Amino acid sequence: MNGIDAPETDQVCLDEAENTYPCGIAARDELARLVHDRTVTCTGNEIDRYDRRIMTCFVDETDINAAMVAGGWALAFRRYADIYVGEEQAARARQAGLWSGAFIAPWDWRHRGPQTEILGSVSVPINAQQHLLPQPVASTSPTTGCQIKGNISRNGNRIYHVPGQQDYDKTRISESKGERWFCTEDEAQAAGWRRARN
C-alpha cells in the first residue's frame, strides 16, 4: 500500500498497560474491519523492487491507506513518501492504535537488534526493549510440536524447510528474530513464506 508500512503479522507491541500483544494481527484485523466485505478499488502503477505493485486503495470514498495511518495501525513510510505524515502525527497525538503503548517501526522490526529504536506516544517504558527485543535463542526443536522451520535469510526472504530437505537439519530457528515453526506447508504459505529449494 502506497506511502504506509504496517506491522508484520508476527510482530508484538506493548499496550498502554505495558503488556505485549500481537499488534500485527490487530493491524490486519483493523484493515479487514475497514474493508468489511465492500468493494475495494486501487490505483497506481509503480512497481517496487520486490515486483509488487504499489497502490492507493479506497472503499467508497475512504482512502484505506490514510485510514490505517490515522487509526494508528500503520506508519507513514517516509523513506518512500511523506503523503500520510499528517495522519501519523494526529494518531500519535491521540495515542491511537500502536501509539497507545510502545512498538518498533515495521521497517525496523524486520531487521531488529539491540540498537533498534522503540517508539511510543508519550514515553517508552524503561523495560520496553526487554519485552520487544528478547535475547536471540536458536532453537533446534520446536516448543509447539510443529516440524516445519520458517527461516529468514540474510536478505530478508522468508523460506520454510520441511523434514527431509537438504538444509533442514542445519537450519536453526531464532524466534526472537521473527523466525518460526509451522505445522503445515499451507500455514507457512498463508503467512507469506516459500518452500526452500534445498
One Martini backbone bead per residue (centre of mass of N, CA, C, O) as a GRO file, in nm:
protein
  198
    1MET     BB    1   0.094   0.038   0.025
    2ASN     BB    2   0.102   0.355  -0.026
    3GLY     BB    3   0.297   0.527   0.223
    4ILE     BB    4   0.302   0.254   0.401
    5ASP     BB    5   0.351   0.076   0.725
    6ALA     BB    6   0.296  -0.235   0.874
    7PRO     BB    7   0.276  -0.473   1.075
    8GLU     BB    8   0.365  -0.772   1.130
    9THR     BB    9   0.207  -1.066   1.208
   10ASP     BB   10   0.457  -1.134   1.429
   11GLN     BB   11   0.418  -0.878   1.583
   12VAL     BB   12   0.504  -0.701   1.881
   13CYS     BB   13   0.356  -0.510   2.148
   14LEU     BB   14   0.269  -0.244   2.361
   15ASP     BB   15   0.051  -0.145   2.577
   16GLU     BB   16  -0.066   0.076   2.814
   17ALA     BB   17   0.007  -0.171   3.035
   18GLU     BB   18   0.272  -0.327   2.924
   19ASN     BB   19   0.157  -0.540   2.729
   20THR     BB   20   0.167  -0.784   2.518
   21TYR     BB   21   0.082  -0.786   2.160
   22PRO     BB   22  -0.056  -0.865   1.837
   23CYS     BB   23  -0.023  -0.605   1.622
   24GLY     BB   24  -0.037  -0.736   1.342
   25ILE     BB   25  -0.319  -0.855   1.383
   26ALA     BB   26  -0.463  -0.590   1.455
   27ALA     BB   27  -0.406  -0.454   1.182
   28ARG     BB   28  -0.545  -0.664   1.007
   29ASP     BB   29  -0.826  -0.632   1.142
   30GLU     BB   30  -0.863  -0.333   1.067
   31LEU     BB   31  -0.863  -0.373   0.764
   32ALA     BB   32  -1.108  -0.561   0.759
   33ARG     BB   33  -1.302  -0.354   0.884
   34LEU     BB   34  -1.280  -0.137   0.662
   35VAL     BB   35  -1.384  -0.322   0.434
   36HIS     BB   36  -1.625  -0.515   0.492
   37ASP     BB   37  -1.726  -0.651   0.207
   38ARG     BB   38  -1.623  -0.437   0.019
   39THR     BB   39  -1.529  -0.254  -0.239
   40VAL     BB   40  -1.208  -0.241  -0.386
   41THR     BB   41  -1.001   0.032  -0.495
   42CYS     BB   42  -0.710   0.072  -0.708
   43THR     BB   43  -0.416   0.281  -0.749
   44GLY     BB   44  -0.137   0.222  -0.953
   45ASN     BB   45   0.202   0.154  -1.124
   46GLU     BB   46   0.406   0.100  -0.924
   47ILE     BB   47   0.719  -0.082  -0.881
   48ASP     BB   48   0.894  -0.269  -0.681
   49ARG     BB   49   1.175  -0.463  -0.597
   50TYR     BB   50   0.950  -0.714  -0.552
   51ASP     BB   51   0.722  -0.688  -0.776
   52ARG     BB   52   0.521  -0.479  -0.654
   53ARG     BB   53   0.235  -0.309  -0.635
   54ILE     BB   54   0.175   0.035  -0.580
   55MET     BB   55  -0.107   0.139  -0.377
   56THR     BB   56  -0.419   0.309  -0.368
   57CYS     BB   57  -0.696   0.258  -0.149
   58PHE     BB   58  -1.060   0.205  -0.170
   59VAL     BB   59  -1.368   0.273   0.013
   60ASP     BB   60  -1.527   0.436  -0.162
   61GLU     BB   61  -1.398   0.744  -0.025
   62THR     BB   62  -1.189   0.578   0.137
   63ASP     BB   63  -0.864   0.597   0.241
   64ILE     BB   64  -0.701   0.331   0.359
   65ASN     BB   65  -0.419   0.426   0.409
   66ALA     BB   66  -0.500   0.669   0.586
   67ALA     BB   67  -0.672   0.512   0.795
   68MET     BB   68  -0.442   0.340   0.912
   69VAL     BB   69  -0.278   0.582   1.017
   70ALA     BB   70  -0.502   0.736   1.175
   71GLY     BB   71  -0.550   0.469   1.364
   72GLY     BB   72  -0.243   0.351   1.429
   73TRP     BB   73  -0.178   0.079   1.216
   74ALA     BB   74   0.023   0.277   1.070
   75LEU     BB   75   0.291   0.417   0.884
   76ALA     BB   76   0.470   0.649   0.753
   77PHE     BB   77   0.676   0.598   0.458
   78ARG     BB   78   0.927   0.817   0.432
   79ARG     BB   79   1.129   0.678   0.238
   80TYR     BB   80   0.893   0.710  -0.007
   81ALA     BB   81   0.676   0.896   0.159
   82ASP     BB   82   0.473   1.199   0.290
   83ILE     BB   83   0.142   1.179   0.271
   84TYR     BB   84   0.093   1.058   0.600
   85VAL     BB   85   0.209   1.240   0.832
   86GLY     BB   86  -0.040   1.381   0.950
   87GLU     BB   87  -0.184   1.122   1.043
   88GLU     BB   88   0.041   1.030   1.234
   89GLN     BB   89   0.046   1.275   1.425
   90ALA     BB   90  -0.250   1.244   1.514
   91ALA     BB   91  -0.229   0.957   1.630
   92ARG     BB   92  -0.016   1.021   1.839
   93ALA     BB   93  -0.175   1.242   1.994
   94ARG     BB   94  -0.420   1.023   2.051
   95GLN     BB   95  -0.316   0.735   2.103
   96ALA     BB   96  -0.341   0.543   1.856
   97GLY     BB   97  -0.306   0.231   1.863
   98LEU     BB   98   0.021   0.190   1.875
   99TRP     BB   99   0.039   0.475   2.041
  100SER     BB  100  -0.060   0.357   2.330
  101GLY     BB  101   0.237   0.252   2.343
  102ALA     BB  102   0.482   0.024   2.228
  103PHE     BB  103   0.717   0.016   1.938
  104ILE     BB  104   0.819  -0.102   1.622
  105ALA     BB  105   0.902  -0.032   1.334
  106PRO     BB  106   0.852  -0.231   1.072
  107TRP     BB  107   1.137  -0.182   0.933
  108ASP     BB  108   1.286  -0.264   1.206
  109TRP     BB  109   1.168  -0.542   1.276
  110ARG     BB  110   1.307  -0.697   1.031
  111HIS     BB  111   1.608  -0.573   1.173
  112ARG     BB  112   1.647  -0.633   1.464
  113GLY     BB  113   1.810  -0.494   1.763
  114PRO     BB  114   1.968  -0.338   2.026
  115GLN     BB  115   1.938  -0.045   1.850
  116THR     BB  116   1.646  -0.035   1.838
  117GLU     BB  117   1.381   0.166   1.810
  118ILE     BB  118   1.145   0.288   2.040
  119LEU     BB  119   0.808   0.358   2.023
  120GLY     BB  120   0.588   0.637   2.133
  121SER     BB  121   0.384   0.874   2.249
  122VAL     BB  122   0.515   0.965   2.530
  123SER     BB  123   0.643   0.700   2.671
  124VAL     BB  124   0.893   0.468   2.722
  125PRO     BB  125   0.947   0.199   2.866
  126ILE     BB  126   1.229   0.085   3.021
  127ASN     BB  127   1.141  -0.238   2.937
  128ALA     BB  128   1.082  -0.265   2.627
  129GLN     BB  129   1.321  -0.429   2.517
  130GLN     BB  130   1.266  -0.686   2.679
  131HIS     BB  131   0.988  -0.737   2.523
  132LEU     BB  132   1.077  -0.668   2.204
  133LEU     BB  133   1.404  -0.771   2.257
  134PRO     BB  134   1.492  -1.056   2.281
  135GLN     BB  135   1.697  -1.295   2.320
  136PRO     BB  136   1.857  -1.492   2.122
  137VAL     BB  137   1.723  -1.818   2.016
  138ALA     BB  138   1.833  -2.117   1.916
  139SER     BB  139   1.634  -2.365   1.752
  140THR     BB  140   1.593  -2.730   1.707
  141SER     BB  141   1.318  -2.737   1.873
  142PRO     BB  142   0.995  -2.738   1.914
  143THR     BB  143   0.730  -2.623   2.128
  144THR     BB  144   0.469  -2.702   1.936
  145GLY     BB  145   0.537  -2.974   1.741
  146CYS     BB  146   0.630  -2.847   1.497
  147GLN     BB  147   0.850  -2.906   1.190
  148ILE     BB  148   0.847  -2.640   1.036
  149LYS     BB  149   1.093  -2.415   0.912
  150GLY     BB  150   1.103  -2.061   0.963
  151ASN     BB  151   1.316  -1.875   0.766
  152ILE     BB  152   1.555  -1.597   0.755
  153SER     BB  153   1.732  -1.444   0.544
  154ARG     BB  154   1.970  -1.205   0.493
  155ASN     BB  155   1.758  -1.067   0.266
  156GLY     BB  156   1.452  -1.143   0.396
  157ASN     BB  157   1.369  -1.417   0.324
  158ARG     BB  158   1.091  -1.642   0.342
  159ILE     BB  159   1.170  -1.973   0.453
  160TYR     BB  160   1.086  -2.318   0.426
  161HIS     BB  161   1.144  -2.631   0.609
  162VAL     BB  162   1.140  -2.972   0.558
  163PRO     BB  163   1.159  -3.273   0.635
  164GLY     BB  164   1.444  -3.395   0.432
  165GLN     BB  165   1.584  -3.162   0.361
  166GLN     BB  166   1.901  -3.064   0.314
  167ASP     BB  167   1.877  -2.792   0.527
  168TYR     BB  168   1.721  -2.870   0.785
  169ASP     BB  169   1.933  -2.952   1.012
  170LYS     BB  170   2.102  -2.663   0.987
  171THR     BB  171   1.849  -2.518   1.070
  172ARG     BB  172   1.786  -2.232   1.266
  173ILE     BB  173   1.564  -2.101   1.516
  174SER     BB  174   1.479  -1.744   1.572
  175GLU     BB  175   1.213  -1.604   1.719
  176SER     BB  176   1.328  -1.310   1.785
  177LYS     BB  177   1.364  -1.272   1.449
  178GLY     BB  178   1.080  -1.410   1.326
  179GLU     BB  179   1.107  -1.691   1.348
  180ARG     BB  180   0.939  -2.017   1.274
  181TRP     BB  181   0.682  -2.249   1.324
  182PHE     BB  182   0.518  -2.512   1.137
  183CYS     BB  183   0.263  -2.752   1.061
  184THR     BB  184   0.217  -2.646   0.762
  185GLU     BB  185   0.247  -2.543   0.440
  186ASP     BB  186  -0.007  -2.372   0.427
  187GLU     BB  187   0.066  -2.193   0.667
  188ALA     BB  188   0.328  -2.079   0.552
  189GLN     BB  189   0.207  -1.958   0.290
  190ALA     BB  190  -0.008  -1.774   0.431
  191ALA     BB  191   0.243  -1.611   0.577
  192GLY     BB  192   0.468  -1.573   0.324
  193TRP     BB  193   0.613  -1.841   0.261
  194ARG     BB  194   0.869  -2.036   0.110
  195ARG     BB  195   1.003  -2.297  -0.030
  196ALA     BB  196   1.276  -2.466  -0.025
  197ARG     BB  197   1.513  -2.590  -0.252
  198ASN     BB  198   1.689  -2.767  -0.010
   0.00000   0.00000   0.00000
